């Protein structure tokens, strides 16, 4: 929903998100607080019920933000683990292919190295798309056809190498699918609406307090600043492969360095 922050440097993105929450809260504290505060001025001690309301509201809103933070952090870690497992499966596949005769071995290793180059390219890596007609998918299909078309020549150990390679390839395909799947897991738009509406209600409840203007500015500024910072963190980690805080294809590139052509 606010994926545009991934196209900005971390500092700029965080500053803009914080400003979206901070500036309206401060302006509202000056312009709208007297009108909003009038709603509870007839109470003998208006700050007491408003304090109870703020405590209850911040409890539920804080729990929501905490759960979202934990969820995106776990997904971020899963994505990082998925990349590491895919890289490990690629190295295992390369080691199995190393037992193939020439020229099949060189062709397979070249395609595997080319696959890493394609998948780690900035545009492809950040998109993490399982498109049928992507170049990475085409290379996978070519590898699959060549592996299935290969027939052992009857030398000792050829059957074992062939079986091991097919198992390693199936493992590699599964790890690749897991990596792409983690990129597609994100916070539903309805939750973002709830978070944004909650931030607006938080400012409204603060305006109900019968305190001085400077106190309003301090309370509203601190709370809105922190809420904006948390929401930026959640949004930045929600798409683990994009933006300044996104994961990098370091594991895959390291695996490629181990795939030495004969």
C-alpha positions as CSV (number, residue, x, y, z in Angstrom):
1,X,0.0,0.0,0.0
2,X,2.9,2.4,0.7
3,X,5.4,0.5,-1.4
4,X,6.7,3.8,-2.8
5,X,9.0,4.2,0.3
6,X,11.2,1.4,-1.2
7,X,12.2,3.7,-4.0
8,X,13.6,6.2,-1.6
9,X,16.8,6.2,0.5
10,X,16.2,5.0,4.0
11,X,16.6,8.4,5.7
12,X,14.3,10.2,3.2
13,X,11.7,7.5,3.4
14,X,11.6,7.5,7.2
15,X,11.5,11.3,7.3
16,X,8.6,11.4,4.9
17,X,6.6,8.8,6.7
18,X,7.2,10.4,10.1
19,X,6.3,13.9,8.6
20,X,3.0,12.4,7.4
21,X,2.0,11.7,11.0
22,X,3.9,14.4,12.8
23,X,2.9,17.5,10.8
24,X,-0.9,17.0,10.8
25,X,-0.8,16.2,14.5
26,X,1.0,19.4,15.4
27,X,-1.1,21.5,13.1
28,X,-4.3,19.9,14.6
29,X,-3.0,20.7,18.1
30,X,-3.0,24.4,17.2
31,X,-6.1,24.7,15.0
32,X,-8.5,21.9,16.0
33,X,-7.7,21.1,19.6
34,X,-9.8,24.0,21.1
35,X,-12.8,22.7,19.1
36,X,-12.3,19.1,19.9
37,X,-11.5,19.8,23.6
38,X,-14.9,21.6,23.8
39,X,-16.6,18.3,23.5
40,X,-15.5,17.3,27.1
41,X,-15.3,20.6,28.8
42,X,-18.6,20.2,30.6
43,X,-17.1,17.3,32.5
44,X,-16.0,18.1,36.1
45,X,-12.6,16.5,35.4
46,X,-12.4,15.9,31.7
47,X,-8.8,14.6,31.7
48,X,-9.8,11.5,33.8
49,X,-12.2,9.8,31.3
50,X,-10.0,10.9,28.4
51,X,-7.0,9.3,30.1
52,X,-8.9,6.1,30.5
53,X,-9.9,6.2,26.8
54,X,-6.3,6.9,25.8
55,X,-4.9,4.1,27.9
56,X,-7.4,1.6,26.4
57,X,-6.9,2.8,22.9
58,X,-3.1,2.9,23.0
59,X,-3.1,-0.6,24.5
60,X,-5.0,-2.1,21.5
61,X,-3.2,0.0,19.0
62,X,0.2,-0.8,20.5
63,X,-0.6,-4.5,20.4
64,X,-1.6,-4.2,16.7
65,X,1.7,-2.5,15.8
66,X,3.7,-4.9,17.9
67,X,2.1,-7.9,16.1
68,X,2.7,-6.4,12.7
69,X,6.3,-5.7,13.6
70,X,6.8,-9.3,14.7
71,X,5.1,-10.6,11.6
72,X,7.2,-8.7,9.1
73,X,10.4,-9.4,11.0
74,X,9.7,-13.1,10.9
75,X,8.9,-13.0,7.2
76,X,12.1,-11.0,6.6
77,X,14.1,-13.7,8.4
78,X,12.3,-16.5,6.5
79,X,13.2,-14.7,3.2
80,X,16.8,-14.5,4.2
81,X,16.8,-18.2,5.2
82,X,15.2,-19.1,1.9
83,X,17.9,-17.3,-0.1
84,X,20.6,-19.1,1.9
85,X,18.9,-22.5,1.4
86,X,18.6,-21.9,-2.3
87,X,22.3,-21.0,-2.5
88,X,23.2,-24.2,-0.6
89,X,21.0,-26.3,-2.9
90,X,22.7,-24.7,-6.0
91,X,26.1,-25.7,-4.7
92,X,24.9,-29.2,-4.0
93,X,23.6,-29.4,-7.6
94,X,26.8,-28.1,-9.0
95,X,28.8,-30.7,-7.1
96,X,26.5,-33.4,-8.6
97,X,26.9,-32.0,-12.1
98,X,30.7,-32.1,-11.7
99,X,30.5,-35.8,-12.1
100,X,28.9,-35.6,-15.6
101,X,31.0,-36.1,-18.7
102,X,32.0,-33.4,-21.1
103,X,30.5,-31.4,-22.9
104,X,27.3,-31.9,-20.8
105,X,29.0,-30.8,-17.6
106,X,30.2,-27.5,-19.0
107,X,26.8,-26.7,-20.6
108,X,25.0,-27.4,-17.3
109,X,27.4,-25.4,-15.2
110,X,27.2,-22.5,-17.6
111,X,23.4,-22.4,-17.4
112,X,23.5,-22.6,-13.6
113,X,25.9,-19.7,-13.5
114,X,23.8,-17.7,-16.0
115,X,20.8,-18.4,-13.8
116,X,22.5,-16.6,-10.9
117,X,23.4,-13.7,-13.1
118,X,19.8,-13.3,-14.2
119,X,18.1,-13.8,-10.8
120,X,20.5,-11.4,-9.0
121,X,20.0,-8.6,-11.5
122,X,18.6,-5.5,-9.6
123,X,15.2,-5.4,-11.4
124,X,14.6,-9.1,-11.3
125,X,15.8,-9.6,-7.8
126,X,13.6,-6.9,-6.3
127,X,10.5,-8.1,-8.3
128,X,10.9,-11.7,-7.2
129,X,8.4,-12.7,-9.9
130,X,7.6,-16.4,-10.7
131,X,6.6,-15.4,-14.3
132,X,6.4,-18.3,-16.7
133,X,8.3,-16.5,-19.4
134,X,11.0,-14.9,-17.3
135,X,14.6,-15.7,-18.4
136,X,15.3,-17.4,-15.0
137,X,12.4,-19.7,-15.5
138,X,13.5,-20.5,-19.1
139,X,17.0,-21.4,-17.8
140,X,15.4,-23.7,-15.2
141,X,13.4,-25.4,-17.9
142,X,16.4,-25.9,-20.1
143,X,18.4,-27.4,-17.2
144,X,15.5,-29.7,-16.5
145,X,15.3,-30.9,-20.1
146,X,19.0,-31.5,-20.3
147,X,19.2,-33.4,-17.1
148,X,16.3,-35.6,-18.1
149,X,17.7,-36.2,-21.6
150,X,21.1,-37.3,-20.2
151,X,21.6,-41.1,-20.2
152,X,24.4,-42.7,-18.2
153,X,27.1,-44.3,-20.3
154,X,27.4,-47.4,-18.2
155,X,30.6,-46.4,-16.4
156,X,30.8,-47.3,-12.7
157,X,29.0,-44.8,-10.6
158,X,27.2,-43.1,-13.5
159,X,23.8,-44.2,-12.2
160,X,24.5,-42.9,-8.7
161,X,25.6,-39.5,-10.1
162,X,22.6,-39.3,-12.3
163,X,20.2,-40.1,-9.4
164,X,22.0,-37.7,-7.1
165,X,21.8,-34.9,-9.6
166,X,18.1,-35.3,-10.1
167,X,17.5,-35.2,-6.4
168,X,19.7,-32.1,-6.0
169,X,17.8,-30.4,-8.9
170,X,14.4,-31.1,-7.3
171,X,15.7,-29.7,-4.0
172,X,16.9,-26.6,-5.8
173,X,13.6,-26.1,-7.5
174,X,11.8,-26.4,-4.1
175,X,14.2,-23.8,-2.5
176,X,13.7,-21.4,-5.4
177,X,9.9,-21.7,-5.0
178,X,10.2,-20.9,-1.2
179,X,12.3,-17.8,-1.9
180,X,9.8,-16.5,-4.4
181,X,6.9,-17.3,-2.1
182,X,8.3,-15.4,0.8
183,X,8.4,-12.3,-1.4
184,X,4.7,-12.6,-2.0
185,X,3.8,-12.6,1.6
186,X,2.8,-9.1,2.8
187,X,0.4,-7.2,5.1
188,X,-3.1,-7.1,3.6
189,X,-4.4,-3.6,2.7
190,X,-7.2,-3.8,5.2
191,X,-4.6,-3.9,8.0
192,X,-2.9,-0.8,6.6
193,X,-6.2,1.0,6.7
194,X,-6.7,0.0,10.3
195,X,-3.2,1.3,11.2
196,X,-3.7,4.6,9.5
197,X,-7.2,5.1,10.9
198,X,-5.8,4.2,14.3
199,X,-3.1,6.9,14.0
200,X,-5.7,9.5,13.2
201,X,-7.8,8.4,16.2
202,X,-4.8,8.6,18.4
203,X,-4.3,12.2,17.5
204,X,-8.0,12.9,18.1
205,X,-7.9,11.4,21.6
206,X,-4.9,13.5,22.4
207,X,-6.7,16.7,21.4
208,X,-9.4,15.9,24.0
209,X,-7.0,16.6,26.8
210,X,-7.5,19.9,28.6
211,X,-3.8,20.9,28.9
212,X,-1.7,23.8,27.6
213,X,-0.8,24.2,24.0
214,X,2.9,23.5,24.5
215,X,2.0,20.3,26.4
216,X,-0.2,19.3,23.5
217,X,2.6,19.9,21.0
218,X,5.0,17.9,23.1
219,X,2.7,14.9,23.7
220,X,1.4,14.9,20.1
221,X,4.8,15.3,18.6
222,X,6.5,12.5,20.6
223,X,3.7,10.0,20.0
224,X,3.2,10.7,16.3
225,X,6.9,10.7,15.7
226,X,7.3,7.2,17.2
227,X,4.1,5.9,15.5
228,X,5.5,7.1,12.2
229,X,8.8,5.5,12.8
230,X,7.2,2.1,13.6
231,X,5.0,2.3,10.6
232,X,8.0,3.0,8.4
233,X,9.8,0.0,9.8
234,X,6.9,-2.2,9.2
235,X,6.5,-1.0,5.6
236,X,10.2,-1.3,4.9
237,X,10.4,-4.9,6.1
238,X,7.1,-5.9,4.6
239,X,8.8,-6.4,1.2
240,X,12.0,-8.1,2.2
241,X,13.7,-7.8,-1.3
242,X,13.1,-4.2,-2.1
243,X,14.4,-0.9,-1.0
244,X,17.5,0.3,1.0
245,X,16.7,-2.2,3.7
246,X,16.0,-5.1,1.4
247,X,17.9,-8.3,1.2
248,X,20.7,-8.6,-1.3
249,X,21.6,-11.7,-3.5
250,X,24.9,-12.1,-1.6
251,X,24.3,-15.8,-0.9
252,X,23.6,-16.6,-4.5
253,X,26.6,-14.7,-5.8
254,X,28.8,-16.5,-3.3
255,X,27.5,-19.8,-4.5
256,X,28.2,-18.7,-8.1
257,X,31.9,-18.1,-7.2
258,X,32.1,-21.8,-6.2
259,X,30.8,-22.9,-9.6
260,X,34.1,-23.1,-11.4
261,X,33.8,-24.0,-15.1
262,X,36.0,-27.0,-16.1
